[in-house]
Amino acid sequence: MEFKLGRVANESQYRLRSYEAAGSTNAEALAAARAGDPGRCWFVTAQQTAGRGRRGRPWATPVGNLAASLLVVVPNNPATAATLGFAAGLALDEALRAIAPDLILRVGLDGFEGQGEAGRRDRLRLKWPNDVLLDGGKLAGILLEAEPLPDGRLAVVIGIGVNVVAAPEGLPYPATSLAGLGVGIDAPHVFAALSDSWASVARVWDEGQGFKSIRRLWLDRAAGLGEAVVVRVGEQSFSGVFETIDEEGRLVMRSPEGLVRTIAAGEVHFGSVATSRK
């Protein structure tokens, strides 16, 4: 399986390190940062055997799925660096829309194909903080890891796992894959499109100065916005309506009693889970 950068990524002087198999592309990227890699480098593998998800959960990537990590070096401002996850989610969303335009459906009343915004329903949605959903199932996850560098800057690794041919089983939430929903695109194709869309989105992000624009675009594609959600933070659960994300990417929700709560990290649950848990 051969991975290549897209044309825009090449012209933007990104670099690529590709592996037949790797324990973790995030670990490879962090090791490169410690060895002095200046960043703007993608690490991608055809098979990942020791990947990690949020909260340290294992995340294996079988052959055919995509495991890619991008190393970026930025000023040491953790709050700003954290917004890279939203930029990455937006970049993956843009890439998938570019190579699989049928991921956007138009549905209208009584099943008729709708016209205009009133009839538009996106199958792809962005789930706070760093997931991409397809038809309500998790298609991709994004994991940020960071380490301070001796020169005072921050190495940030953006790990992106996409279920291209298969979705993991036994998860506490729905998961899906492109192949499982009839989208015939392989991992190298997804990666090339992702590398190009990232190069464009990164220019908008502009070391955090453009997060206002990223935030607006992200909210346009957010899952559950304006709906009832439950957010689990450690052993606690908070229920309410997902109102927005703030200027630092934190989730803002309003409880049934009208209390506004801002959450920096947690797990969001929608639908019947959100309406039944208190």
N, C-alpha and C positions, 0 to 999 in steps of 0.2 A: 504494500500500500504506500503510494508516494504522495507526500504532502508538499504543496508549493504555496508560497505567498501569492496573493492576488496582485494585479497590476498596480493598483493604487498604493498598496502596502509597499511594494518594491520601490515605487517612485518616491515614497515618503521615507525611504531608507530604514525600514524595519528589517530585522534579521530573523533567521529561522534555524532552530536546532531540532532535528527530527530523529525519532527513535523507533525501532521495530517493537520494542517493549521497554517499559520503565516502571519502577515501583510507583512513583508519583511525579507528575510533571511539575507540581508546585515545589516539591523537594529539589528537583533538578534546577529550577529557576532560582531558588533561594541559595543553593550552593554556588551557582554562578555569580550571584550578587556578592556573596562573601569573598569570592575570588577576584572581584573587581570588574565584573561585567557592567557596562554603563547603562544597560537597559535598552528599551525598544526592541526586545528580542522575544520571539515566540518559541515555546517548547511544546512539542506535540508528539504524540505516540500512537501507534496502531493498537497497542494493548497496555492498559494500566492495571497493575496488580495490587497496589497498596495505596490507592487514592483515599482521600478523606472528604467527608461532607461536613456540614455544620455540627457543632457539639462533638466533634471527634468521631462521628459515625463512619464506618468503612464505606467506601464507594469504589467498587471494582468496575473497570471499563473493559468489557469483552471486545474482541476483534470486531470491527465494524462500527462501533460507537466512536465518539470523538472525545478525546481528553487533550485539552490544550491549556497552556498557561502563558500569560504575558508578563514579563518583567518590566516594570517602569520604575524610574528613580525620580523622586519628587522632593520638594522641600519638606522638612520634618514637621508636618502639621497633620496629626492623625485624624482630626475631624474632617478636614478637606479631603484627605486620602480616602476616607470611608465612602465618599460620594462616587469614587471610581466604580463601585458595584452597580450603581444606577446607570452610569455611562456604558458599562459592559452589557447589562441587560438590554439596553436600548440598541446597542450595536448588533447583538445577536438577533433581536427582533427585526431590525432592518435587513440583516443578511438573509434571514429565512423568507421574508416577504419578497426579496429580490429574486431568489432562486426558486421559490415555490409560491407564485401569486395565488394559487387556488387555496392557500391557507386563509384567505379572506372570503367569507361568504356574504351574499346579500339575501336576506330573508325578509319577507313582508308579512302582512296580515294574511291569515288563511293559507300560509305556505307559499304564496306567490313571491317571485323574486322581486325584492324591493329596489327602488331607485333612489339615489341620494342618501344623505346621512340618516334619514329616518328609517331606511330599510337596511342599514349596514350593521352587520354583526361580525366582529373579529373572532376567529377561532384562536388566534394567538393573543395572550394577555400576559402582562408583567405582574408578578406577585411579590409584594413587599416581604423581605428586603431584596432578595437576589435570585428569584426563580423565574423561569419562563414556562407558562402553561399553554398546552394545546388541547382544545376541547375539554378544558377543566382538569386535565391530568398533567403532572409534572413532566415536562419534556427536557428541561435543562436546569442545572444548578450552577451557581457562581459562588466561589469561596475566595475571600481576600485574606492574605497573610502578609505581614509586614515586619521588617527588622530595621532598626537604625543602623546607619553606616558610619564608619570612622570619620568621614568628612562632614558629618552633621546632617546629611540628607537621609531620606527614608526609602528603602527598597520595598516596593509593593508588588506582590505577585497576585495576579488575577487568574484564578483557576476556573475553567469553564468545562463542564461535562455535558454532552448532548447525547440523548438516547436516539441514535440514528436508526439502528437495526433492531434493538431490543431494549426493553424497560426492565429494571430490577423488580423482583417480586418480594412479597412479604413486608412491604413498607406500610407505615401507619397512615398513608395517604395515597390517592390514586396517582399512578404514573403511566406514561405512554411513550411511544416511539414514533418516529416519522414513518418507518416501514409498517408499523402496526396500523397506521391510519392511511396507508396506501400512497405515501409520498416516496417516490423512488429516487432518492438522492443519496450519494455515498458520503462518507466522512471527509475525504479530501475536498469534495465540492463545497461542503458546508464550511470547512476551514478557510478555503480561499476567499469565499464571500465574507466570512467573519473578519478576516484580516483586513479586507478592503473597507468594510463598514466601520471597523474600529478606527482606522486611520482618519476617517472623516469625522466620526463622533469625537475623537480625542482632540481634534482641532477646535471643536465647539466647547468641549470641557475646559481646555486651556488652563491646566493646573488649578482647576477649581473656579477660575474667574467666570466661566460660562455655565456654572451649575444652574443658574436661574433658567436658562434655556433648556438644559437637560431635564430639569425638574418638570417643566411645562410639558415637554414631549413625553416624559415617562408617565405623568398623570393622565395624559390622553389615552394611554394604553393600559392603565392600571386595572387589575382584577379586584373586584369587590368595592370599588370606590362608591361611597354613598350607601353601602349596604351594611347589614349586621355582621359583625365579626367577633371572634374570640381570639385574644392574643395571650399566649402562654409565655410567661417570663419566669424561668426557673420553675419553682413549685406553685407559682401563683397564676391565676387566669383572670383576665379582664375582658368584659363584654361591652359592646357598644357599636356605634356606627363609625366606619372608617371615613373620616372627613377629608384628609389630605396628607401630604408629607410636608414637613417644614423646610426651611432653608438649609438645614443640615442633613436632610434625608430621614429624619425621625418621623415615625407614624403618629398622626394626631387622630384621636378617636374621642367620641362623645358618649358618655354612659347614658343609660335610660333616665338617670336622675339629672342629666344635664351637665355632669362633671366632664371637663375637657382634660384628657390625659395625653401626655407626650411620651412615646416609648422609643428608646434607642435601639433595642435588640429584642427579638422574641420570635415566636412562631405563630403565624396567622392561620386561622381556620375559618372556612366559609360555610354557608348553607345551613343544613339541619344541625350541624355541630354548633354553629354560632347561635342559633336560636334556642337550642335546648340547654346549653351550659350557662350557668350563672356564676 
